[in-house]
Amino acid sequence: TGIELDPTAAAMAEKALDKVLIGDVEAMHLPFPEDYFDCICCADVLEHLKDPWKTLEKIKKHLVPEGMLIISLPNIAFYEIVFGMIQGYWTYTDHGILDQTHLRFFTPIEAQRMLEGCGFEIVTVEPLCCVNETILPRDDAGYVSVWGMRLGPLDDRQYLTLRTFQTLLIARRPPTNLLNAAKASLEAGDFMRAYRLTLLAKRD
């Protein structure tokens, strides 16, 4: 099942999908029961929405407990954007990170915080498209130099963020009983998941 705003793109999607709804996902009623989908994918979607937080809350109830959410987002902390901004540029384009249709901007950390704030359990956050270290080298002191400017020192996470063009995030709708699931994860030796589930239980 797909949701597509553009009728032309929807017609193309209908050739591959069982069902395609045409409309604005933020405004439309989703004609699905709760606990319906095993997986929902928002590939390069959330940055185009006025309120991606509200939309995530909206679609979460249609996921089965422990159902998966897969999203990809451009990274506004990509080095070309950062160094351009230092020089005073924030120029919208027809495509890319500063696509003129983008309404919201996220770093990998802020994208993760958005999902956690909407009650999702993070499974993984990874660079989906990343510049090679040889293209953007970091010197022995931890600094990156571009266009006559030097930034740093950067730790490994900061350096990876600077090289990341797009981020892949995989999350799940938490199980119904968070504390029982946290206990089971702890007993299974998955301490990180036990910790994340405990934090979600505390938030609820």
C-alpha positions in Angstrom: 0.0 0.0 0.0 1.3 3.5 -0.9 0.3 7.1 -0.3 1.3 9.6 -3.0 0.5 13.3 -3.4 1.3 13.5 -7.1 -1.2 11.7 -9.4 1.4 11.0 -12.0 3.7 9.3 -9.5 0.7 7.5 -8.0 -0.1 6.0 -11.5 3.4 4.7 -11.7 3.2 3.3 -8.2 0.0 1.5 -9.0 1.9 -0.7 -11.4 3.9 -2.2 -8.5 1.6 -1.9 -5.5 -1.7 -3.5 -4.5 -3.2 -0.2 -3.5 -2.3 3.5 -3.9 -4.0 6.3 -2.1 -3.7 9.8 -3.7 -3.6 12.7 -1.3 -1.8 14.6 1.4 -0.8 12.2 4.2 -1.0 15.0 6.7 -4.6 16.0 5.8 -6.2 12.7 4.8 -8.0 10.1 6.9 -6.1 6.8 6.7 -8.6 4.1 6.0 -6.8 1.3 7.9 -7.5 -0.4 11.1 -5.2 -0.1 14.1 -2.4 -2.7 14.3 -2.6 -3.3 10.6 0.9 -2.9 9.0 4.0 -4.9 9.9 6.2 -2.2 8.4 5.8 1.4 7.2 8.4 3.1 5.1 8.8 6.9 4.8 11.6 7.3 2.3 12.4 11.0 1.9 8.9 12.0 3.1 9.1 13.6 6.5 11.2 16.6 5.4 8.4 17.7 3.1 5.7 17.8 5.8 4.5 20.7 7.8 4.3 18.6 11.0 6.2 15.4 10.7 5.8 14.8 14.4 2.0 14.7 14.1 2.2 12.5 11.1 4.4 10.0 12.9 1.9 9.9 15.8 -0.9 9.4 13.2 0.7 6.4 11.5 2.1 4.7 14.6 -1.3 3.4 15.6 -1.5 1.5 12.3 1.6 -0.4 13.0 1.4 -3.7 14.9 3.1 -3.7 18.3 6.9 -4.1 17.5 6.1 -3.3 13.8 8.9 -1.6 12.0 9.2 2.0 10.8 11.9 2.8 8.2 12.7 6.3 7.3 15.4 8.2 5.3 16.1 11.9 5.8 18.7 14.3 4.4 21.2 15.5 6.9 21.4 19.3 7.3 24.7 18.9 9.0 26.4 17.7 5.8 29.7 19.5 5.3 28.6 21.3 2.1 25.7 22.9 4.0 27.8 23.7 7.1 30.6 25.3 5.3 28.3 27.1 2.9 26.3 28.5 5.9 29.5 29.7 7.5 30.1 31.8 4.4 26.5 33.1 4.6 24.9 30.9 2.0 21.6 29.0 2.4 20.5 28.6 -1.2 17.5 26.5 -2.1 17.9 24.2 -5.2 15.7 21.9 -7.3 17.1 18.8 -5.6 19.3 17.7 -2.8 19.4 18.7 0.9 18.2 22.2 0.3 15.5 21.1 -2.1 13.0 24.0 -2.3 10.2 21.6 -1.4 11.8 20.7 2.0 10.0 22.3 4.9 11.9 20.6 7.8 15.5 19.9 8.4 17.2 17.3 10.6 20.6 16.1 11.8 20.9 12.4 12.5 20.6 13.1 16.3 17.5 15.3 15.9 15.9 12.7 13.6 16.4 10.1 16.3 15.0 12.5 19.0 12.0 13.1 16.8 11.2 9.4 16.6 11.8 8.8 20.3 9.7 11.8 21.1 6.8 10.2 19.1 7.2 7.0 21.2 9.2 4.9 18.8 12.0 2.6 19.9 15.1 3.2 17.9 16.7 0.1 16.4 19.5 1.7 14.3 20.6 5.0 12.9 23.1 4.7 10.1 24.5 6.9 7.3 22.7 5.9 4.1 24.9 8.0 1.8 28.3 9.1 3.1 31.3 10.9 1.6 34.5 8.9 1.7 37.2 10.0 4.2 39.6 10.6 1.2 37.2 13.3 -0.1 36.8 15.0 3.3 39.9 14.1 5.2 40.4 14.8 8.9 43.9 15.7 10.0 45.8 14.2 13.0 44.6 17.0 15.2 40.9 16.2 14.3 40.3 19.1 12.0 38.6 19.2 8.6 39.6 22.0 6.2 37.3 23.0 3.3 37.3 26.2 1.1 40.0 27.9 3.3 38.1 27.2 6.5 39.1 24.8 9.3 36.6 23.1 11.6 37.3 21.0 14.7 38.5 19.2 16.5 35.9 16.6 15.6 35.3 13.3 17.4 34.3 10.2 15.4 30.6 10.9 15.6 30.9 14.5 14.6 33.2 13.6 11.7 30.7 11.0 10.5 27.8 13.4 10.7 29.7 16.0 8.7 30.3 13.4 5.9 26.7 12.0 5.9 24.5 13.2 3.1 21.4 11.1 4.1 20.5 9.1 7.2 18.7 5.8 7.5 16.7 5.3 10.7 14.9 2.0 11.6 12.6 2.1 14.6 9.8 0.0 16.0 6.5 0.6 17.6 7.1 -0.5 21.2 5.5 -3.7 22.6 2.3 -3.3 24.5 3.9 -4.0 27.9 7.2 -2.0 27.9 8.5 -3.2 31.3 7.9 -6.9 30.6 9.7 -6.4 27.3 12.5 -4.6 29.0 12.9 -7.4 31.5 12.9 -10.0 28.7 15.6 -8.0 26.8 17.6 -7.8 30.0 17.4 -11.5 30.6 18.4 -12.1 27.0 21.5 -9.9 27.4 20.2 -7.1 25.2 21.1 -4.4 27.6 20.7 -1.5 25.2 17.2 -2.5 24.2 16.3 -3.0 27.9 17.6 0.5 28.5 15.6 2.1 25.6 12.4 0.3 26.6 12.8 1.5 30.2 13.2 5.1 29.0 10.0 4.8 26.9 8.1 3.3 29.8 9.3 6.2 32.0 8.2 8.7 29.4 4.7 7.1 29.2 
